[in-house]
Amino acid sequence: MAFFASRIAPEMAQRLGRKLLVGIVGCSSGEEAWSLAAALTVQDVPYAIEAFDANQEALNQAQKPYPLKKFDEIALGVKVNKFPKSCVNYFTKHTVWPKRGVYVSPSLKRLATFTKLNVQHNPIPAGRYDAVFMTNVLYHYKPEEQVELFANVMPGLTHKGLFTVGCYKGDLTAAGHLANHFPITPMTGTGRWDGTFFTVKDEGAKR
């Protein structure tokens, strides 16, 4: 995500001449969505994020203050994902009741929505997203269900839209199976494959 926010997104927004619309599939309680929002804001990329999950309770948490322990987790996530350190500034920690918790900056909250959607059975809106992220979702599903997930996401991309997938613990089996159906490419910018791969819409899909 750091590479997308710092390198791909600025070029993409300039080329398209408009703000980017980014989808996040399997957003859980929103930490990934908010971290990406902070990174795009730091890079001064115009954007909006639409995040989806099948779990309403998790979606509710994404829009509430987080427990205090989440602040350290967010800070660690910024470091591990190599986001700019200033991303942390978009999360405020209050230690005294009644505001005790971690709050997402209102400037970010205006740019992200969270919607209940089971993408295994329902496609995301068609032709809408310039980029879609799905991280640590595949391991919940059998190989044939993973193909269904992809088939419900790919039509949601705009022409040349980017779909980035992170496999749980570098699930080679999932990547190999999906490669039989979609033109996926491993991300190896660090010199080794860490379980992340991507595909670009209209680049010779196999189905």
Backbone as CSV, one residue per row, in Angstrom:
resi,resn,N_x,N_y,N_z,CA_x,CA_y,CA_z,C_x,C_y,C_z
1,MET,0.821,-1.217,0.000,0.000,0.000,0.000,0.851,1.262,0.000
2,ALA,1.997,1.216,0.668,2.870,2.383,0.689,3.343,2.722,-0.724
3,PHE,3.670,1.686,-1.503,4.130,1.920,-2.870,3.007,2.522,-3.702
4,PHE,1.792,2.031,-3.493,0.640,2.592,-4.210,0.444,4.056,-3.845
5,ALA,0.464,4.358,-2.539,0.203,5.720,-2.088,1.271,6.705,-2.547
6,SER,2.534,6.267,-2.538,3.628,7.192,-2.818,4.009,7.276,-4.290
7,ARG,3.805,6.173,-5.034,4.294,6.126,-6.411,3.180,5.996,-7.454
8,ILE,2.285,5.034,-7.236,1.271,4.748,-8.253,0.131,5.766,-8.214
9,ALA,-0.410,6.034,-7.027,-1.584,6.894,-6.905,-1.347,8.317,-7.425
10,PRO,-0.235,8.974,-7.100,-0.038,10.335,-7.628,-0.021,10.374,-9.150
11,GLU,0.656,9.399,-9.764,0.715,9.348,-11.222,-0.657,9.038,-11.809
12,MET,-1.368,8.132,-11.174,-2.691,7.736,-11.656,-3.663,8.911,-11.596
13,ALA,-3.654,9.640,-10.478,-4.554,10.782,-10.324,-4.237,11.875,-11.334
14,GLN,-2.955,12.096,-11.577,-2.562,13.100,-12.564,-2.974,12.685,-13.968
15,ARG,-2.796,11.413,-14.275,-3.148,10.921,-15.610,-4.652,10.996,-15.851
16,LEU,-5.430,10.646,-14.836,-6.889,10.646,-14.981,-7.486,12.046,-14.855
17,GLY,-6.761,12.936,-14.191,-7.258,14.294,-14.023,-8.426,14.406,-13.072
18,ARG,-8.494,13.536,-12.096,-9.587,13.555,-11.125,-9.157,12.806,-9.866
19,LYS,-10.041,12.823,-8.875,-9.721,12.071,-7.667,-9.855,10.579,-7.926
20,LEU,-9.117,9.798,-7.179,-9.163,8.343,-7.300,-10.252,7.785,-6.401
21,LEU,-10.909,6.746,-6.870,-11.859,6.020,-6.038,-11.253,4.649,-5.739
22,VAL,-11.033,4.393,-4.466,-10.348,3.173,-4.025,-11.318,2.303,-3.242
23,GLY,-11.373,1.013,-3.569,-12.196,0.066,-2.840,-11.329,-0.828,-1.961
24,ILE,-11.843,-1.184,-0.807,-11.163,-2.136,0.072,-12.143,-3.247,0.406
25,VAL,-11.802,-4.455,0.004,-12.660,-5.624,0.209,-12.183,-6.382,1.443
26,GLY,-13.114,-6.677,2.345,-12.729,-7.344,3.590,-12.016,-6.375,4.511
27,CYS,-12.620,-5.201,4.728,-11.951,-4.130,5.467,-11.934,-4.360,6.969
28,SER,-12.710,-5.329,7.459,-12.785,-5.620,8.891,-13.156,-4.350,9.654
29,SER,-12.409,-4.008,10.709,-12.759,-2.853,11.534,-12.083,-1.564,11.076
30,GLY,-11.551,-1.552,9.852,-11.196,-0.293,9.215,-9.778,0.203,9.316
31,GLU,-8.902,-0.501,10.047,-7.542,0.014,10.236,-6.803,0.199,8.906
32,GLU,-6.960,-0.760,8.006,-6.297,-0.677,6.703,-6.816,0.515,5.910
33,ALA,-8.125,0.714,5.920,-8.717,1.823,5.183,-8.217,3.164,5.702
34,TRP,-8.182,3.323,7.023,-7.747,4.598,7.596,-6.258,4.837,7.374
35,SER,-5.457,3.796,7.446,-4.020,3.954,7.203,-3.751,4.388,5.760
36,LEU,-4.462,3.755,4.817,-4.309,4.150,3.418,-4.796,5.579,3.208
37,ALA,-5.898,5.937,3.854,-6.423,7.300,3.742,-5.383,8.310,4.220
38,ALA,-4.740,8.014,5.340,-3.716,8.916,5.865,-2.548,9.033,4.900
39,ALA,-2.124,7.900,4.332,-0.985,7.907,3.410,-1.294,8.703,2.148
40,LEU,-2.493,8.541,1.608,-2.876,9.294,0.407,-2.998,10.784,0.705
41,THR,-3.482,11.109,1.901,-3.596,12.512,2.293,-2.218,13.145,2.421
42,VAL,-1.281,12.437,3.029,0.089,12.942,3.177,0.714,13.195,1.811
43,GLN,0.393,12.324,0.851,0.947,12.468,-0.502,0.172,13.488,-1.342
44,ASP,-0.865,14.079,-0.754,-1.676,15.093,-1.434,-2.338,14.529,-2.692
45,VAL,-2.786,13.282,-2.600,-3.509,12.636,-3.699,-5.007,12.795,-3.452
46,PRO,-5.761,13.326,-4.393,-7.212,13.420,-4.214,-7.844,12.028,-4.305
47,TYR,-8.702,11.686,-3.369,-9.213,10.315,-3.316,-10.510,10.247,-2.529
48,ALA,-11.186,9.107,-2.672,-12.264,8.689,-1.783,-12.125,7.178,-1.639
49,ILE,-12.477,6.661,-0.482,-12.364,5.227,-0.204,-13.748,4.666,0.105
50,GLU,-14.059,3.534,-0.506,-15.277,2.787,-0.181,-14.850,1.403,0.283
51,ALA,-15.149,1.097,1.534,-14.688,-0.149,2.148,-15.871,-1.078,2.399
52,PHE,-15.603,-2.392,2.233,-16.668,-3.394,2.346,-16.264,-4.524,3.279
53,ASP,-17.245,-5.032,4.002,-17.039,-6.223,4.818,-18.402,-6.863,5.058
54,ALA,-18.395,-8.170,5.309,-19.642,-8.885,5.563,-20.076,-8.790,7.022
55,ASN,-19.187,-8.310,7.890,-19.436,-8.290,9.330,-19.867,-6.885,9.769
56,GLN,-21.127,-6.733,10.117,-21.640,-5.417,10.487,-21.001,-4.903,11.770
57,GLU,-20.730,-5.795,12.714,-20.105,-5.366,13.970,-18.736,-4.744,13.722
58,ALA,-17.954,-5.368,12.822,-16.643,-4.818,12.480,-16.787,-3.460,11.801
59,LEU,-17.766,-3.327,10.920,-18.000,-2.057,10.237,-18.389,-0.959,11.218
60,ASN,-19.175,-1.311,12.215,-19.558,-0.336,13.236,-18.321,0.173,13.978
61,GLN,-17.404,-0.746,14.304,-16.183,-0.357,15.012,-15.319,0.569,14.164
62,ALA,-15.327,0.364,12.861,-14.511,1.196,11.968,-14.882,2.666,12.046
63,GLN,-16.095,2.953,12.491,-16.575,4.333,12.516,-16.681,4.895,13.929
64,LYS,-16.146,4.142,14.892,-16.127,4.581,16.284,-14.679,4.797,16.730
65,PRO,-14.480,5.437,17.901,-13.124,5.494,18.454,-12.610,4.077,18.737
66,TYR,-11.329,3.864,18.496,-10.717,2.562,18.770,-10.228,2.489,20.218
67,PRO,-10.086,1.285,20.758,-9.463,1.147,22.084,-8.053,1.742,22.069
68,LEU,-7.570,2.190,23.209,-6.271,2.852,23.292,-5.125,2.012,22.731
69,LYS,-5.197,0.699,22.929,-4.101,-0.160,22.472,-3.931,-0.103,20.954
70,LYS,-4.962,0.333,20.255,-4.890,0.400,18.793,-3.903,1.463,18.310
71,PHE,-3.642,2.462,19.150,-2.729,3.519,18.717,-1.344,2.952,18.438
72,ASP,-0.859,2.102,19.329,0.454,1.486,19.118,0.442,0.559,17.910
73,GLU,-0.688,-0.133,17.697,-0.795,-1.021,16.543,-0.789,-0.218,15.242
74,ILE,-1.469,0.908,15.243,-1.491,1.759,14.053,-0.107,2.318,13.776
75,ALA,0.567,2.773,14.839,1.920,3.304,14.681,2.869,2.238,14.148
76,LEU,2.710,1.001,14.641,3.545,-0.094,14.156,3.228,-0.398,12.709
77,GLY,1.935,-0.373,12.359,1.535,-0.624,10.981,2.109,0.404,10.027
78,VAL,2.145,1.658,10.455,2.737,2.723,9.637,4.210,2.422,9.386
79,LYS,4.904,1.967,10.427,6.331,1.662,10.306,6.569,0.450,9.431
80,VAL,5.847,-0.643,9.684,6.041,-1.891,8.945,5.696,-1.714,7.468
81,ASN,4.630,-0.979,7.195,4.198,-0.769,5.815,4.938,0.364,5.112
82,LYS,5.874,0.983,5.845,6.722,2.042,5.281,5.912,3.243,4.796
83,PHE,4.825,3.530,5.528,4.091,4.756,5.275,4.882,5.933,5.854
84,PRO,4.670,7.152,5.369,5.306,8.316,5.984,4.957,8.398,7.475
85,LYS,5.923,8.763,8.298,5.693,8.821,9.744,4.576,9.787,10.105
86,SER,4.389,10.812,9.279,3.362,11.809,9.572,1.951,11.246,9.493
87,CYS,1.793,10.036,8.967,0.463,9.404,8.930,-0.122,9.261,10.326
88,VAL,0.753,9.057,11.311,0.289,8.869,12.691,-0.434,10.114,13.198
89,ASN,-0.113,11.261,12.630,-0.719,12.514,13.083,-2.220,12.573,12.828
90,TYR,-2.726,11.670,11.998,-4.151,11.654,11.703,-4.944,10.782,12.685
91,PHE,-4.259,10.310,13.725,-4.904,9.513,14.772,-4.567,10.152,16.115
92,THR,-5.597,10.466,16.888,-5.415,11.173,18.157,-5.783,10.257,19.315
93,LYS,-4.906,10.231,20.308,-5.126,9.369,21.479,-5.620,10.209,22.660
94,HIS,-6.781,9.831,23.204,-7.318,10.464,24.407,-7.302,9.429,25.532
95,THR,-6.705,9.792,26.650,-6.537,8.820,27.744,-7.499,9.037,28.906
96,VAL,-8.322,10.076,28.821,-9.208,10.415,29.938,-10.661,10.247,29.505
97,TRP,-11.459,9.643,30.376,-12.888,9.531,30.134,-13.509,10.921,30.108
98,PRO,-14.594,11.149,29.338,-15.345,10.141,28.578,-14.849,9.938,27.150
99,LYS,-13.754,10.619,26.758,-13.284,10.521,25.373,-12.178,9.486,25.200
100,ARG,-11.987,8.657,26.185,-10.897,7.687,26.144,-10.966,6.823,24.876
101,GLY,-9.868,6.801,24.121,-9.829,6.004,22.904,-8.944,6.651,21.854
102,VAL,-8.908,6.044,20.679,-8.134,6.555,19.552,-9.114,7.043,18.491
103,TYR,-8.954,8.294,18.092,-9.887,8.931,17.166,-9.231,9.168,15.805
104,VAL,-9.976,8.856,14.759,-9.527,9.132,13.401,-9.850,10.583,13.074
105,SER,-8.922,11.258,12.404,-9.112,12.655,12.047,-10.398,12.851,11.235
106,PRO,-11.185,13.882,11.561,-12.399,14.176,10.777,-12.098,14.396,9.295
107,SER,-10.904,14.898,8.982,-10.560,15.132,7.572,-10.486,13.827,6.797
108,LEU,-10.129,12.723,7.474,-10.131,11.411,6.828,-11.536,10.833,6.793
109,LYS,-12.275,11.011,7.854,-13.597,10.386,7.953,-14.553,10.905,6.890
110,ARG,-14.306,12.112,6.414,-15.154,12.657,5.349,-14.906,11.964,4.010
111,LEU,-13.806,11.223,3.906,-13.401,10.669,2.614,-13.515,9.146,2.537
112,ALA,-14.126,8.527,3.538,-14.251,7.061,3.533,-15.649,6.643,3.974
113,THR,-16.186,5.634,3.308,-17.468,5.056,3.696,-17.279,3.560,3.921
114,PHE,-18.137,2.987,4.758,-18.072,1.568,5.089,-19.445,0.941,4.862
115,THR,-19.466,-0.124,4.061,-20.731,-0.727,3.635,-20.684,-2.238,3.840
116,LYS,-21.799,-2.783,4.305,-21.885,-4.235,4.462,-22.089,-4.887,3.104
117,LEU,-21.200,-5.822,2.764,-21.304,-6.537,1.490,-20.495,-7.822,1.578
118,ASN,-21.130,-8.941,1.281,-20.436,-10.223,1.206,-20.014,-10.426,-0.238
119,VAL,-18.747,-10.163,-0.522,-18.264,-10.153,-1.898,-18.177,-11.552,-2.491
120,GLN,-18.244,-12.570,-1.667,-18.274,-13.920,-2.233,-19.554,-14.126,-3.032
121,HIS,-20.637,-13.513,-2.585,-21.936,-13.723,-3.223,-22.454,-12.503,-3.985
122,ASN,-21.845,-11.348,-3.757,-22.335,-10.126,-4.379,-21.169,-9.318,-4.945
123,PRO,-21.257,-8.890,-6.195,-20.167,-8.105,-6.782,-20.142,-6.686,-6.232
124,ILE,-18.967,-6.081,-6.243,-18.869,-4.672,-5.912,-19.412,-3.877,-7.103
125,PRO,-19.766,-2.603,-6.918,-20.332,-1.813,-8.029,-19.446,-1.841,-9.274
126,ALA,-20.049,-2.032,-10.423,-19.314,-2.254,-11.673,-18.663,-0.979,-12.201
127,GLY,-17.452,-1.136,-12.752,-16.754,-0.070,-13.452,-16.494,1.172,-12.635
128,ARG,-16.281,1.020,-11.343,-16.266,2.176,-10.434,-14.886,2.497,-9.848
129,TYR,-14.046,1.512,-9.612,-12.856,1.713,-8.790,-11.565,1.759,-9.602
130,ASP,-10.733,2.735,-9.272,-9.418,2.840,-9.903,-8.425,1.866,-9.279
131,ALA,-8.672,1.495,-8.053,-7.835,0.503,-7.372,-8.674,-0.189,-6.310
132,VAL,-8.421,-1.480,-6.133,-9.086,-2.258,-5.089,-8.028,-3.060,-4.336
133,PHE,-8.147,-3.080,-3.016,-7.232,-3.848,-2.172,-8.003,-4.930,-1.421
134,MET,-7.392,-6.103,-1.332,-7.968,-7.206,-0.558,-6.814,-7.917,0.146
135,THR,-6.725,-7.751,1.451,-5.589,-8.257,2.220,-6.040,-9.288,3.250
136,ASN,-5.333,-10.405,3.286,-5.600,-11.465,4.268,-7.072,-11.888,4.294
137,VAL,-7.628,-12.038,3.114,-9.010,-12.483,2.970,-9.072,-13.889,2.384
138,LEU,-8.191,-14.190,1.441,-8.272,-15.443,0.693,-8.224,-16.681,1.568
139,TYR,-7.465,-16.627,2.655,-7.298,-17.847,3.452,-8.593,-18.290,4.130
140,HIS,-9.601,-17.427,4.132,-10.901,-17.805,4.683,-11.689,-18.696,3.716
141,TYR,-11.235,-18.814,2.459,-12.048,-19.423,1.423,-11.331,-20.580,0.730
142,LYS,-12.126,-21.508,0.220,-11.605,-22.609,-0.578,-11.193,-22.084,-1.951
143,PRO,-10.349,-22.831,-2.680,-9.869,-22.352,-3.986,-10.975,-21.923,-4.933
144,GLU,-12.046,-22.712,-5.038,-13.119,-22.350,-5.967,-13.845,-21.089,-5.501
145,GLU,-13.897,-20.872,-4.175,-14.523,-19.663,-3.645,-13.638,-18.439,-3.891
146,GLN,-12.336,-18.652,-3.881,-11.409,-17.556,-4.172,-11.608,-17.042,-5.595
147,VAL,-11.858,-17.963,-6.514,-12.123,-17.565,-7.897,-13.413,-16.754,-7.972
148,GLU,-14.414,-17.138,-7.185,-15.665,-16.384,-7.137,-15.428,-14.967,-6.624
149,LEU,-14.578,-14.848,-5.609,-14.253,-13.526,-5.079,-13.648,-12.644,-6.164
150,PHE,-12.652,-13.183,-6.866,-12.012,-12.428,-7.935,-13.032,-12.023,-8.994
151,ALA,-13.892,-12.954,-9.356,-14.882,-12.691,-10.403,-15.876,-11.611,-9.978
152,ASN,-16.069,-11.433,-8.672,-16.982,-10.406,-8.176,-16.291,-9.066,-7.943
153,VAL,-14.962,-9.056,-8.030,-14.213,-7.808,-7.840,-13.777,-7.205,-9.168
154,MET,-13.274,-8.032,-10.068,-12.681,-7.521,-11.307,-13.620,-6.605,-12.109
155,PRO,-14.918,-6.914,-12.245,-15.797,-6.002,-13.000,-15.966,-4.644,-12.336
156,GLY,-15.606,-4.536,-11.069,-15.736,-3.267,-10.369,-14.650,-2.264,-10.709
157,LEU,-13.604,-2.721,-11.395,-12.489,-1.847,-11.734,-12.774,-1.033,-12.990
158,THR,-12.222,0.170,-13.013,-12.230,0.960,-14.238,-11.201,0.361,-15.206
159,HIS,-11.181,0.842,-16.436,-10.188,0.387,-17.409,-8.788,0.642,-16.859
160,LYS,-7.965,-0.374,-16.862,-6.606,-0.333,-16.316,-6.598,-0.196,-14.796
161,GLY,-7.741,-0.472,-14.164,-7.790,-0.418,-12.704,-6.914,-1.488,-12.086
162,LEU,-6.377,-1.196,-10.919,-5.416,-2.064,-10.240,-6.087,-2.822,-9.101
163,PHE,-5.946,-4.147,-9.109,-6.462,-4.986,-8.029,-5.275,-5.634,-7.330
164,THR,-5.053,-5.265,-6.068,-3.909,-5.767,-5.302,-4.406,-6.692,-4.199
165,VAL,-3.797,-7.861,-4.110,-4.225,-8.898,-3.170,-3.046,-9.333,-2.311
166,GLY,-3.264,-9.380,-1.015,-2.258,-9.903,-0.099,-2.703,-11.244,0.431
167,CYS,-1.904,-12.278,0.221,-2.227,-13.621,0.706,-1.754,-13.799,2.145
168,TYR,-2.508,-14.563,2.896,-2.143,-14.867,4.269,-0.865,-15.697,4.291
169,LYS,0.173,-15.150,4.905,1.455,-15.838,5.046,2.001,-16.312,3.693
170,GLY,1.761,-15.490,2.669,2.317,-15.833,1.359,1.763,-17.143,0.830
171,ASP,0.451,-17.243,0.739,-0.216,-18.479,0.343,0.036,-18.785,-1.137
172,LEU,1.077,-19.559,-1.392,1.437,-19.907,-2.766,0.353,-20.711,-3.459
173,THR,-0.369,-21.518,-2.690,-1.425,-22.339,-3.272,-2.519,-21.462,-3.870
174,ALA,-2.931,-20.429,-3.106,-3.971,-19.521,-3.592,-3.502,-18.796,-4.835
175,ALA,-2.272,-18.298,-4.810,-1.751,-17.562,-5.957,-1.675,-18.443,-7.187
176,GLY,-1.210,-19.674,-7.000,-1.101,-20.594,-8.129,-2.443,-20.939,-8.723
177,HIS,-3.437,-21.148,-7.880,-4.770,-21.497,-8.358,-5.392,-20.314,-9.111
178,LEU,-5.275,-19.128,-8.555,-5.868,-17.965,-9.193,-5.186,-17.621,-10.506
179,ALA,-3.908,-17.943,-10.610,-3.168,-17.669,-11.849,-3.708,-18.474,-13.024
180,ASN,-4.444,-19.545,-12.733,-5.061,-20.329,-13.800,-6.280,-19.623,-14.402
181,HIS,-6.758,-18.597,-13.705,-7.982,-17.918,-14.140,-7.782,-16.436,-14.453
182,PHE,-6.772,-15.817,-13.822,-6.566,-14.379,-13.965,-5.075,-14.099,-14.177
183,PRO,-4.738,-13.029,-14.912,-3.334,-12.692,-15.173,-2.691,-11.978,-13.990
184,ILE,-2.408,-12.707,-12.917,-1.849,-12.075,-11.724,-0.331,-12.019,-11.814
185,THR,0.247,-11.018,-11.161,1.682,-10.803,-11.174,2.173,-10.613,-9.750
186,PRO,3.183,-11.385,-9.307,3.716,-11.194,-7.952,4.385,-9.832,-7.816
187,MET,4.217,-9.211,-6.653,4.940,-7.972,-6.355,6.256,-8.346,-5.683
188,THR,7.347,-8.004,-6.323,8.662,-8.406,-5.815,9.601,-7.218,-5.708
189,GLY,9.050,-6.069,-5.385,9.872,-4.877,-5.290,10.937,-4.961,-4.216
190,THR,10.701,-5.817,-3.202,11.685,-5.958,-2.131,12.732,-7.020,-2.460
191,GLY,12.628,-7.622,-3.636,13.585,-8.655,-4.010,13.091,-10.059,-3.727
192,ARG,11.997,-10.178,-3.016,11.426,-11.498,-2.756,9.904,-11.346,-2.695
193,TRP,9.200,-12.446,-2.966,7.742,-12.376,-2.952,7.238,-12.534,-1.528
194,ASP,6.435,-11.579,-1.059,5.942,-11.599,0.320,4.478,-12.001,0.407
195,GLY,3.934,-12.527,-0.697,2.537,-12.952,-0.681,1.599,-11.947,-1.303
196,THR,2.129,-10.862,-1.836,1.298,-9.843,-2.466,1.402,-9.946,-3.977
197,PHE,0.260,-9.890,-4.648,0.281,-9.887,-6.102,-0.802,-8.947,-6.614
198,PHE,-0.747,-8.649,-7.906,-1.717,-7.708,-8.457,-2.136,-8.147,-9.851
199,THR,-3.246,-7.589,-10.287,-3.708,-7.774,-11.649,-4.308,-6.461,-12.122
200,VAL,-4.245,-6.206,-13.419,-4.760,-4.968,-14.001,-5.898,-5.318,-14.947
201,LYS,-7.024,-4.649,-14.793,-8.187,-4.954,-15.624,-7.894,-4.688,-17.101
202,ASP,-8.427,-5.578,-17.934,-8.286,-5.480,-19.398,-6.870,-5.752,-19.891
203,GLU,-6.103,-6.471,-19.059,-4.757,-6.843,-19.486,-4.720,-8.325,-19.801
204,GLY,-5.586,-8.787,-20.657,-5.561,-10.172,-21.101,-6.086,-11.183,-20.112
205,ALA,-7.264,-10.922,-19.516,-7.854,-11.861,-18.574,-8.080,-13.206,-19.232
206,LYS,-7.967,-14.259,-18.413,-8.052,-15.608,-18.944,-9.466,-16.175,-18.897
207,ARG,-10.410,-15.394,-18.343,-11.778,-15.914,-18.315,-12.764,-14.838,-18.630
